[in-house]
């Protein structure tokens, strides 16, 4: 659950950091606990950064923080901090994880040393020679493991949870370790099998599992930490005519920053002086440095390669592009996938059900021992830890404890967040920002991909494509005359012609007597000769001869979607220059890949049918809807959804197409660098390449597959293991090892996503 209620005059938000909230099961307990408070309007949890965001009535915000903390602690979880959400502390996330890992490691060592000594004593005592005072030695060694620093936090959390009518995984561990220790003490009065070794082993393996889970989750969330660490720590700014170095968090909009070669750009800004190539790979994933000069935008944390730049800060703190990316990745990694609702219902009932099964197993062994002992005799043939010769009471006790320790829902709770953490991290590294878990699940059902034309399939700016000259004229002459007259115009088509002439070394002469006739064309005098550049109607009105010779070429160019401009000199037609919105070089490959994914590709554009069809034919579009105004795109998406069963995704610029992107089942905003509209869609492609849309679909599908695999494995493991434990075929020590292995397998499977994508 990650959708946060907006803060208004009537509401306020409070943020809690809960280090022990390590899975969706834990998060569900925290959410339910806080939602019981009358003042709480909404609760969102993020397992990836251990944060809980609570929306409360503004009138109660001042005095409720401590109540929120007490409620969470009452549910069995410690609270590291409570406060209002503000500017992110770049080291906060890593610090919490490092501190939690350090504590988990310390607890593990304190438990592992005495438990290892117990194991070393147990083997000779059981198989060779009884050790005098063995029970007292083992009880003394196990006491700090079960009751003090090793297990105290677990039992404390269990007590809090029980007194608050909650049942978390700590309850199962406490019930799996405390009774064996206490029952084992009976051996001082009446000789019997010792269970104290089992109590220490269960607690130690529980602590080992917590440590390994924390370490593995740290690997899963390393993309977020890498993003956090990418930012510059300090900046050199001009203040009062003096260059000084200040921490990045003290920068203000308008500050003039000095960025030397090899340094990181401290924050988002605009180049006011200098030129250089800037490595923007951290933002776009593109390894080729981008040339920057006066007036260009630069992104914070990118690297200046060679020239000295003076940059005016435009965005600082949480408003920067990098902060937005971090926030989006955290939001995605902590978001909920619809399939998780099923898992939540399972885990919400799981612990009480396990307690009931453990009790039923104990009672069954006491009531029908002969039947169950027959099962043990069958299992003893291939399971070395099964001993049917033990007393009925001991077997009943072992079965009940095995059910408790094998059934911890850790793996089920880790199934979704670990896959989302890895998937969203991979996406961020490749310039694909997935906003929500819902989008990840929806992507697997998408059957129609809608594409905007301008800026998505094409570059969104006209370029010179062809030059045609009549017999007896030279193409360079035609282009040079057209460019000379158009150089006095600021029209985009004029700029395309002039730029094309310069690229082809056609030369751009001076023009005099320049005159524009609006959309029809321009005219002027070049080297004493009158020149007209415009459409066929303008040239015909001016009495230009030889237009018939260009009719065929004109029709052919226009049929291919070109904007054709005729050129005449001294009353005679010389040729045609054609411009078009150039197609991005990767568009055809991207659309081919979409077809390989089984997608029906539709282009919706406001352009005319002829121009749209020309682009569609060139890149392989399946269906074209031309002449659609921006407000009509929403209805076009709705009709496709009705036809294809709400399985429509759209790729657009994220700004002009925002309504249509919202209407689509998955909206994909395509943009570049700091100009991208991150909040406009479910997925944002930072690099601005259509191939990123294909990668986003593949990544979403792969991430969802991992989530399903994790849920199937975790639930299947419990469904299979609990009956085995209940009949006595699973020793509690084996059970706690299997429980740990199950959780680690889920995390490991999520990490394998990096290999498959």
CORJO-V649745 format. One record per backbone hydrogen bond with DSSP energy under -1.0 kcal/mol. CO is the residue of the C=O (numbers start at 1). NH is the residue of the N-H. Records with the same first field share a line. If there is no record, write none. Layout:
CO = NH ; NH
This chain:
1 = 45
10 = 58
12 = 56
14 = 54
15 = 83
16 = 52
17 = 80
18 = 21
20 = 22
23 = 27
24 = 28
25 = 29
26 = 30
27 = 31
28 = 32
29 = 33
30 = 34
31 = 35
34 = 37
37 = 40
39 = 57
42 = 55
44 = 53
46 = 51
50 = 18
51 = 46
52 = 16
53 = 44
54 = 14
55 = 41 ; 42
56 = 12
57 = 60
64 = 68
65 = 69
66 = 70
67 = 71
68 = 72
69 = 73
70 = 74
71 = 75
72 = 77
73 = 76
81 = 17
83 = 15
89 = 92
91 = 95
92 = 96
93 = 97
94 = 98
95 = 99
96 = 100
97 = 101
98 = 102
99 = 103
100 = 104
101 = 105
102 = 106
103 = 107
104 = 108
105 = 109
106 = 110
107 = 111
108 = 112
109 = 113
111 = 115
112 = 116
113 = 117
114 = 118
115 = 119
116 = 120
117 = 121
118 = 122
119 = 123
121 = 125
122 = 126
123 = 127
124 = 128 ; 129
131 = 134
133 = 137
134 = 138
135 = 139
136 = 140
137 = 141
138 = 142
139 = 143
142 = 146
143 = 147
144 = 150
148 = 152
151 = 155
152 = 156
153 = 157
154 = 158
155 = 159
156 = 160
157 = 161
158 = 162
159 = 163
160 = 164
161 = 166
162 = 165
169 = 173
170 = 174
171 = 175
172 = 176
173 = 177
174 = 178
177 = 181
178 = 182
179 = 183
180 = 184
181 = 185
183 = 186
184 = 187
185 = 188
186 = 189 ; 190
195 = 199
196 = 200
197 = 201
198 = 202
199 = 203
200 = 204
201 = 205
202 = 206
203 = 207
204 = 208
205 = 209
206 = 210
207 = 211
208 = 212
209 = 213
210 = 214
211 = 215
212 = 216
213 = 217
214 = 218
215 = 219
216 = 220
217 = 221
219 = 222
221 = 225
222 = 226
223 = 227
224 = 228
225 = 229
233 = 248
235 = 246
236 = 258
237 = 244
239 = 242
242 = 239
244 = 237
246 = 235
247 = 250
248 = 251
252 = 255
255 = 313
256 = 238
257 = 311
259 = 309
260 = 263
263 = 304
265 = 301
268 = 314 ; 315
269 = 298
270 = 312
271 = 295
273 = 310
276 = 292
277 = 305
278 = 290
279 = 303
280 = 283 ; 284
281 = 285
290 = 278
292 = 276
293 = 296
296 = 271
298 = 269
299 = 302
302 = 265
303 = 279
304 = 262
309 = 259
310 = 272 ; 273
311 = 257
312 = 270
313 = 254
316 = 319
317 = 320
320 = 324
321 = 325
322 = 326
323 = 327
324 = 328
325 = 329
326 = 330
327 = 331
328 = 332
329 = 333
330 = 334
332 = 335
337 = 340
338 = 341
339 = 343
340 = 344
341 = 345
342 = 346
343 = 347
344 = 348
349 = 353
350 = 354
351 = 355
352 = 356
353 = 357
354 = 358
355 = 359
356 = 360
357 = 361
358 = 362
359 = 363
360 = 364
361 = 365
362 = 366
363 = 367
364 = 368
368 = 372
369 = 373
370 = 374
372 = 376
373 = 377
374 = 378
375 = 379
376 = 380
379 = 382 ; 383
383 = 386
387 = 390
391 = 395
392 = 396
393 = 397
394 = 398
395 = 399
396 = 400
397 = 401
398 = 402
399 = 403
400 = 404
401 = 405
402 = 406
403 = 407
409 = 413
410 = 414
413 = 24
414 = 418
416 = 420
417 = 421
418 = 422
419 = 423
420 = 424
421 = 425
422 = 426
423 = 427
424 = 428
425 = 429
426 = 430
427 = 432
428 = 431
431 = 686
433 = 684
436 = 440
437 = 441
438 = 442
439 = 443
442 = 445
447 = 600
448 = 649
449 = 602
450 = 651
451 = 604
453 = 456 ; 457 ; 458
457 = 584
463 = 580
466 = 578
468 = 576
470 = 473
474 = 478
475 = 479
476 = 480
477 = 481
478 = 482
479 = 483
480 = 484
481 = 485
482 = 486
483 = 487
485 = 488
486 = 489
491 = 495
492 = 496
493 = 497
494 = 498
495 = 499
496 = 500
497 = 501
498 = 502
499 = 503
500 = 504
501 = 506
502 = 505
512 = 525
515 = 523
517 = 520
520 = 535
521 = 517
522 = 533
523 = 515
524 = 531
525 = 512
526 = 529
529 = 526
530 = 570
531 = 524
532 = 568
533 = 522
534 = 566
535 = 539
536 = 540
537 = 541
538 = 542
539 = 544
540 = 543
545 = 573
547 = 550
548 = 551
550 = 554
551 = 555
552 = 556
553 = 557
554 = 558
555 = 559
557 = 562
558 = 561
563 = 579
565 = 577
566 = 534
567 = 574 ; 575
568 = 532
569 = 572
571 = 545
572 = 569
574 = 470
575 = 567
576 = 468
577 = 565
578 = 465 ; 466
579 = 563
580 = 463
582 = 459
584 = 587
586 = 590
587 = 591
588 = 592
589 = 593
590 = 594
591 = 595
592 = 596
593 = 597
594 = 599
595 = 598
600 = 449
601 = 622 ; 623
602 = 451
603 = 625
605 = 628
607 = 627
608 = 612
609 = 613
610 = 614
611 = 615
612 = 616
613 = 617
614 = 618
615 = 619
616 = 620 ; 621
623 = 603
625 = 605
629 = 632
632 = 636
633 = 637
634 = 638
635 = 639
636 = 640
637 = 641
638 = 642
639 = 643
640 = 644
641 = 646
647 = 447 ; 448
648 = 665 ; 666
649 = 450
650 = 668
651 = 452
652 = 670
655 = 658
657 = 661
658 = 662
659 = 663
660 = 664
666 = 650
667 = 682 ; 683
668 = 652
669 = 685
672 = 675
673 = 676
676 = 678
677 = 680
682 = 435
683 = 669
684 = 433
685 = 671
689 = 692
690 = 693
691 = 695
692 = 696
693 = 697
694 = 698
695 = 699
696 = 700
697 = 701
698 = 702
699 = 703
700 = 704
701 = 705
702 = 706
703 = 707
704 = 708
705 = 709
706 = 710
707 = 711
708 = 712
709 = 713
710 = 714
711 = 715
712 = 716
713 = 717
714 = 718
715 = 719
716 = 720
717 = 721
718 = 722
721 = 725
722 = 726
723 = 727
724 = 729
725 = 728
731 = 735
732 = 736
733 = 737
734 = 738
735 = 739
736 = 740
737 = 741
738 = 742
739 = 743
740 = 744
741 = 745
742 = 746
743 = 747
744 = 748
745 = 749
746 = 750
747 = 751
748 = 752
750 = 753
751 = 754
752 = 755 ; 756
